[in-house]
Amino acid sequence: MNKQYYHLCAKGADSRNFILSKADYYTAFNYIALCAANTDAVVVSFSIEDSHPHILLWGTREECTRFMVLFESLYTHYAASSRKSGSDIILRCEVYPIGDDLDYLRNVAVYTIIQPTKDGKSIMPYDYQWGTGSMYFRTGNYTPVWLFDDEGLICQPVSFGTLSAREKRILLHSRNYLIPDNWLVCNGFVLPYNYVDVKRFELVYGTCNCFRVFLSSPRKREDMMLSRMAEYRGVTMEDLEARRICGDQCRQLFGVKDTRKLDSSQRVTLAQQLRRQFKLTFRQISMLVRLPESEVRAFIH
C-alpha cells in the first residue's frame, strides 16, 4: 500500500473528558510514543489539548489506522481504570488523508503544533511541553522543554531499559506494550526525539521563512482545512434513517435486507456504496454492515 500523510485528531465537540489532570497529559503524551513503537506509522508532529489530540502521521492507511485504534484503546482503558467516572470519557478519533496538495499539507502540519496558542493558552508552540512545536528549525544548542523539572532545573535523561519493571508500568500505564530499551526518558516523558521524524516535518516547508509564513495560520486557510476535514468525516444520520437506507441498498444490491446474510466481500461493497452515495461516517457504516471500523477504513477510499 502507498504511504502518505494523515492527520489524526478527535473532534472536540464529539469527545468528552479527554484530559482532566496533569497525569492524563503525561499518559496521552507517552501513549503517542507507545503507539509509534508498536506500529509502522511515523509520527511527524503532534500536540495534546485538554479536549483532543492532533497528530501528523506518515505511513499506509492501514498502519495509521492501527495507530489511531491503539491510541483510542489504550487511553480509554487508562481513563476507565484510573477515574471514578472513567466510563464518562468519549474519545472519537479520525485519520484524514492529506493527499497531494502541498499547501494543504503545510497547513495541517502547522495546525498540529499551534493548537495551544490558537485555543487561547498564553504560550507559544515552542514552549508547550505537551507537543512537538519546540523541535523544528532549531539552530545551535538548546535544551529541550522536557528536560526541565517543576523547579526549572535541568535533568539528565536515562534509558528506558534501566528502569525497574514498576517504573516502566508507571511511565507507560501498560503491561502489554513497551518501547525499545534504548529510548530515552526524562521527568516522566518518553522523549519525542526517540521517534518523531523532525527532518520530514522540516522538508514539508523547506525553509525557515516558509515555515514562518504558515505558522501565522490565517483564518481563511484554517477554514479551508476544517472544511476538508468535515467533508471527509462524513454525515451521521439518525439510526432509524440510516438502517432504512442500509436495508434498501442491501436489497437493491443483493436481494436481501439483512446484512447478516452477506459474506465479507458483499459487506465491503455495501459499505463502499453507503459512503459514496450517502457520505455516512466510518463509525456508522461499521455498525450498519457489521464490519470492524478498521476494515471499513481500509477498503473505503
C-alpha positions as CSV (number, residue, x, y, z in Angstrom):
1,M,0.0,0.0,0.0
2,N,1.1,3.6,-0.7
3,K,2.3,5.8,2.1
4,Q,1.1,9.3,2.6
5,Y,0.5,11.9,5.3
6,Y,-2.5,11.5,7.6
7,H,-4.0,13.9,10.1
8,L,-5.2,12.1,13.3
9,C,-7.4,14.1,15.5
10,A,-10.6,13.9,17.6
11,K,-13.4,16.3,17.0
12,G,-13.7,18.3,20.3
13,A,-17.5,18.6,20.1
14,D,-17.8,14.8,19.8
15,S,-15.3,14.0,22.6
16,R,-15.6,14.4,26.3
17,N,-13.4,14.3,29.4
18,F,-10.2,13.6,27.5
19,I,-7.8,15.4,29.8
20,L,-8.8,16.0,33.4
21,S,-5.4,16.2,35.2
22,K,-1.7,16.6,34.6
23,A,-1.4,12.8,34.9
24,D,-3.7,12.5,31.9
25,Y,-1.4,14.8,29.9
26,Y,1.6,12.6,30.7
27,T,-0.3,9.4,29.8
28,A,-1.6,10.7,26.5
29,F,1.8,12.1,25.6
30,N,3.5,8.8,26.3
31,Y,0.9,6.7,24.6
32,I,1.8,8.5,21.4
33,A,5.3,7.1,21.9
34,L,3.9,3.7,22.7
35,C,1.8,3.7,19.5
36,A,4.8,4.8,17.5
37,A,6.9,1.9,18.9
38,N,4.2,-0.7,18.2
39,T,3.0,0.3,14.7
40,D,4.8,1.2,11.5
41,A,3.2,4.7,11.4
42,V,5.7,7.5,11.6
43,V,4.9,10.5,13.9
44,V,5.9,13.8,12.3
45,S,4.3,16.3,14.8
46,F,1.6,16.5,17.5
47,S,0.1,18.5,20.3
48,I,-2.3,17.5,23.0
49,E,-5.1,19.7,24.1
50,D,-7.5,19.1,27.1
51,S,-10.3,18.2,24.6
52,H,-8.4,16.2,22.0
53,P,-5.1,15.4,20.3
54,H,-3.7,16.4,16.9
55,I,-1.1,14.2,15.3
56,L,0.5,14.3,11.8
57,L,1.4,10.7,10.7
58,W,3.3,9.3,7.7
59,G,2.5,5.7,6.6
60,T,0.0,3.5,4.9
61,R,-3.7,3.9,5.6
62,E,-3.6,0.6,7.4
63,E,-0.8,1.4,9.8
64,C,-2.1,5.0,10.5
65,T,-5.5,3.5,11.3
66,R,-3.8,0.9,13.6
67,F,-2.0,3.8,15.3
68,M,-5.4,5.5,15.9
69,V,-7.2,2.4,17.1
70,L,-4.4,1.5,19.5
71,F,-4.2,5.1,20.9
72,E,-8.0,5.1,21.5
73,S,-8.0,1.7,23.1
74,L,-5.0,2.4,25.4
75,Y,-6.3,5.8,26.5
76,T,-10.0,4.8,27.1
77,H,-8.8,1.8,29.1
78,Y,-6.5,4.0,31.2
79,A,-9.3,6.5,31.8
80,A,-11.7,3.8,32.8
81,S,-9.3,2.3,35.3
82,S,-7.9,5.5,36.8
83,R,-11.0,7.6,37.2
84,K,-14.1,7.0,39.3
85,S,-16.1,8.5,36.3
86,G,-14.0,6.7,33.7
87,S,-17.0,5.5,31.8
88,D,-17.8,9.1,31.0
89,I,-14.9,9.5,28.6
90,I,-15.7,9.7,24.9
91,L,-12.7,9.7,22.5
92,R,-13.7,9.6,18.8
93,C,-10.6,9.9,16.6
94,E,-10.4,10.1,12.8
95,V,-7.5,9.7,10.4
96,Y,-7.8,12.1,7.5
97,P,-5.7,11.5,4.3
98,I,-3.8,14.7,3.3
99,G,-3.4,13.9,-0.4
100,D,-1.0,15.6,-2.8
101,D,-1.9,19.3,-2.1
102,L,1.4,20.7,-0.6
103,D,-0.2,23.9,0.7
104,Y,-2.9,21.8,2.5
105,L,-0.1,19.6,4.0
106,R,1.7,22.6,5.2
107,N,-1.5,24.0,6.8
108,V,-2.2,20.7,8.5
109,A,1.4,20.2,9.8
110,V,1.5,23.6,11.4
111,Y,-2.1,23.2,12.7
112,T,-0.9,20.2,14.7
113,I,1.5,22.3,16.7
114,I,-0.2,25.7,17.1
115,Q,-3.2,24.3,19.0
116,P,-2.3,25.7,22.5
117,T,-1.8,29.2,21.2
118,K,-4.8,29.1,18.8
119,D,-7.1,27.9,21.6
120,G,-6.2,30.7,23.9
121,K,-3.4,29.4,26.1
122,S,-0.8,32.1,27.0
123,I,2.1,30.1,25.5
124,M,3.9,29.8,22.2
125,P,4.1,26.4,20.4
126,Y,7.9,26.2,21.0
127,D,7.4,26.5,24.8
128,Y,4.5,24.0,25.0
129,Q,5.7,20.7,26.6
130,W,2.6,18.7,25.5
131,G,3.5,18.9,21.9
132,T,6.4,18.9,19.4
133,G,6.5,22.6,18.4
134,S,9.9,23.1,20.0
135,M,11.6,20.6,17.8
136,Y,11.6,22.2,14.3
137,F,14.0,24.6,12.6
138,R,16.3,24.8,15.6
139,T,19.9,26.0,15.2
140,G,22.7,25.7,17.6
141,N,22.5,24.2,21.1
142,Y,19.3,24.4,23.1
143,T,17.7,22.5,26.0
144,P,14.5,20.6,25.2
145,V,11.5,21.7,27.2
146,W,11.0,18.2,28.6
147,L,14.3,18.2,30.5
148,F,13.2,20.9,32.9
149,D,11.6,19.8,36.2
150,D,8.9,21.8,38.0
151,E,11.6,23.9,39.7
152,G,13.3,24.8,36.4
153,L,16.3,22.5,37.0
154,I,17.7,20.5,34.1
155,C,17.5,16.8,34.5
156,Q,19.5,14.0,32.8
157,P,17.6,11.6,30.6
158,V,18.0,7.9,31.2
159,S,17.4,4.8,29.0
160,F,14.1,3.1,29.3
161,G,15.9,-0.2,29.8
162,T,17.5,1.0,33.0
163,L,14.1,1.4,34.7
164,S,12.6,-1.2,37.0
165,A,9.5,-3.1,36.0
166,R,7.4,-1.0,38.3
167,E,8.9,2.3,36.9
168,K,8.1,1.1,33.4
169,R,4.5,0.4,34.2
170,I,4.1,3.8,35.9
171,L,5.6,5.6,32.9
172,L,3.6,3.8,30.2
173,H,0.5,2.6,32.0
174,S,0.7,-0.6,30.0
175,R,1.5,-4.2,30.6
176,N,1.1,-5.4,27.0
177,Y,3.1,-2.8,25.1
178,L,6.6,-1.5,25.6
179,I,9.1,0.8,23.9
180,P,12.7,0.0,23.0
181,D,15.2,-0.2,25.8
182,N,17.5,2.4,24.3
183,W,14.8,5.1,24.1
184,L,15.4,8.0,26.5
185,V,13.0,9.2,29.2
186,C,13.1,12.2,31.5
187,N,10.8,13.8,34.0
188,G,8.0,11.3,33.2
189,F,8.2,11.9,29.5
190,V,9.2,9.4,26.8
191,L,11.2,12.0,24.8
192,P,9.9,12.7,21.3
193,Y,13.4,12.7,19.9
194,N,13.2,8.9,20.1
195,Y,10.5,8.6,17.4
196,V,9.4,11.9,15.9
197,D,10.7,12.5,12.3
198,V,11.9,16.1,12.7
199,K,13.6,16.1,9.3
200,R,10.4,15.0,7.5
201,F,8.5,17.9,9.1
202,E,11.1,20.4,8.0
203,L,11.2,19.1,4.5
204,V,7.4,19.9,4.2
205,Y,8.4,23.6,4.4
206,G,11.9,23.5,3.0
207,T,13.0,26.8,4.6
208,C,12.6,28.7,7.9
209,N,10.8,31.5,6.1
210,C,8.2,29.2,4.5
211,F,7.6,27.7,8.0
212,R,7.2,31.2,9.5
213,V,4.6,32.2,6.8
214,F,2.4,29.1,7.5
215,L,2.9,29.4,11.3
216,S,0.8,32.6,11.2
217,S,-2.2,30.3,10.1
218,P,-4.6,32.9,8.8
219,R,-8.3,32.2,9.4
220,K,-9.0,31.7,5.7
221,R,-6.5,28.8,5.4
222,E,-7.8,27.3,8.7
223,D,-11.4,27.4,7.4
224,M,-10.3,25.6,4.3
225,M,-8.7,22.9,6.2
226,L,-11.6,22.4,8.6
227,S,-14.0,22.3,5.6
228,R,-11.9,19.4,4.1
229,M,-11.9,17.6,7.4
230,A,-15.7,17.9,7.7
231,E,-16.2,16.6,4.2
232,Y,-14.0,13.6,4.8
233,R,-15.6,12.9,8.2
234,G,-19.0,12.3,6.7
235,V,-22.5,12.7,8.0
236,T,-24.1,10.9,11.0
237,M,-27.8,10.2,10.3
238,E,-30.4,9.2,12.8
239,D,-30.1,5.5,13.4
240,L,-33.5,4.6,12.1
241,E,-33.0,6.5,8.9
242,A,-29.5,5.0,8.4
243,R,-30.8,1.5,9.0
244,R,-33.6,2.1,6.5
245,I,-31.2,3.3,3.9
246,C,-28.8,0.5,4.5
247,G,-31.6,-2.1,4.2
248,D,-32.8,-0.5,0.9
249,Q,-29.3,-0.5,-0.5
250,C,-28.6,-4.1,0.6
251,R,-31.8,-5.3,-1.1
252,Q,-31.0,-3.4,-4.3
253,L,-27.5,-4.9,-4.4
254,F,-28.0,-8.4,-3.1
255,G,-31.8,-9.1,-2.9
256,V,-31.9,-9.2,1.0
257,K,-32.3,-6.5,3.6
258,D,-30.4,-8.2,6.5
259,T,-26.7,-7.5,6.3
260,R,-26.0,-10.6,8.5
261,K,-26.8,-12.7,5.4
262,L,-24.0,-11.2,3.4
263,D,-20.5,-12.5,3.1
264,S,-17.5,-10.3,3.8
265,S,-16.9,-9.1,0.3
266,Q,-20.6,-8.2,-0.1
267,R,-20.4,-6.2,3.1
268,V,-17.4,-4.3,1.8
269,T,-19.3,-3.5,-1.4
270,L,-22.3,-2.3,0.6
271,A,-20.0,-0.2,2.8
272,Q,-18.5,1.5,-0.2
273,Q,-22.0,2.3,-1.6
274,L,-23.1,3.8,1.7
275,R,-20.0,6.0,1.8
276,R,-20.1,7.0,-1.8
277,Q,-23.8,7.8,-2.1
278,F,-24.7,9.0,1.4
279,K,-21.4,10.1,2.9
280,L,-22.0,8.3,6.1
281,T,-19.3,8.3,8.7
282,F,-17.0,5.3,9.0
283,R,-18.3,4.5,12.5
284,Q,-21.9,4.4,11.4
285,I,-21.1,2.3,8.3
286,S,-19.2,-0.1,10.5
287,M,-22.2,-0.6,12.7
288,L,-24.6,-1.0,9.8
289,V,-22.6,-3.5,7.8
290,R,-21.2,-5.3,10.8
291,L,-17.6,-5.0,10.0
292,P,-14.8,-3.7,12.2
293,E,-14.2,0.0,11.7
294,S,-10.5,-0.5,10.9
295,E,-11.6,-2.8,8.0
296,V,-14.1,-0.3,6.7
297,R,-11.5,2.4,6.6
298,A,-9.0,0.1,4.8
299,F,-11.4,-0.7,2.0
300,I,-13.1,2.7,1.5
301,H,-11.2,5.5,-0.2
